[in-house]
Amino acid sequence: MNSITELLDLEDSEIFISDTIIDGTKKTLVLETHSCSTFCPCCGFKMHSRGIKTRTINHPVLQDGYELVLLLKQRRWRCTNPDCKYETNEAFKFVNKHRWNTNATDMLIVSAFRDLSVSASFIARKYNTSDTHVLDVFDRYVKLDRLKLPDIISVDEVYMSLDDNCKYALVIQDFYTGDPIDILRSRRTNVTEPYFAGIPIEERLGVKYLLSDMYNQYINYVDKYFPNTVSVVDSFHVIQWVTHSIDMYIRSIEKTIRLRDRELAERKSAECGYEVILPESD
């Protein structure tokens, strides 16, 4: 195959593949254009070629099991008009200026976010880019309108590592359906405060109950953002707390009894003149 149009599914018929280099599982394609007369867009004078700059571009699409790398031979032009001297580099439609990945990478990044189990850092490593770029691409192409708040909402955290300062994202759910209303990249105050404060007060006044675990920050949402709302700890965490409290009480009783028995054994040993060995506790 020697057609870059077929390879990238883009209309750029001026480009052709001049060489193919295979090193293990890496396939490198050298791309260039045919030499032709170029004129200055500013003054119309003919432009002079100042040589060819080789530019390495990652194209994160596997071709027949190979990792694909593109080498662009990019001509550098200068206007021959001494009063103009406009300079420019040859442009390629499938990659923007100063980018190290093809434009197809953005769509692959958006598609990767469909898997909620992966983090922005994982996607960035996969496509050889930064966490910031990955999040910027998501914000640029994906518009997620917040659903209206019902009268009962649930809040909880989930480990997603979307924010360098906090690994836990905040999930707001509809109590009736269990569907997510919105997901915030962090549960920290600097993220949650502007978000909840930005919801119209009329909508927040309609929330009657807020379910959460016993994390104080969630419980305080009622006083800070939802004046008509009652904070309710969900049954799972209530049972977990009760079970833990009972377990701790039983352990304290066992400790008291073991201490009492040890003291009695030591006293009896002193009185009888021989050592009394207590059975080991489970």
Secondary structure, 3 states (H helix, E strand, C coil): CCCHHHHHCCCCCCEEEEEEEEECCEEEEEEEECCCCCECCCCCCEEEEEEEEEEEEECCCCECCEEEEEEEEEEEEEECCCCCCCEEECCCCCCCCCCCECCHHHHHHHHHCCCCCCCHHHHHHHCCCCHHHHHHHHHHHCCCCCCCCCCEEEEEEEEEEEECCEEEEEEEEECCCCCEEEEECCCCHHHHHHHHHCCCHHHHHCCCEEEECCCHHHHCHHHHHCCCCEEEECHHHHHHHHHHHHHHHHHHHHHHHHHHHHHHHHHHHHHHCCCCCCCCCC
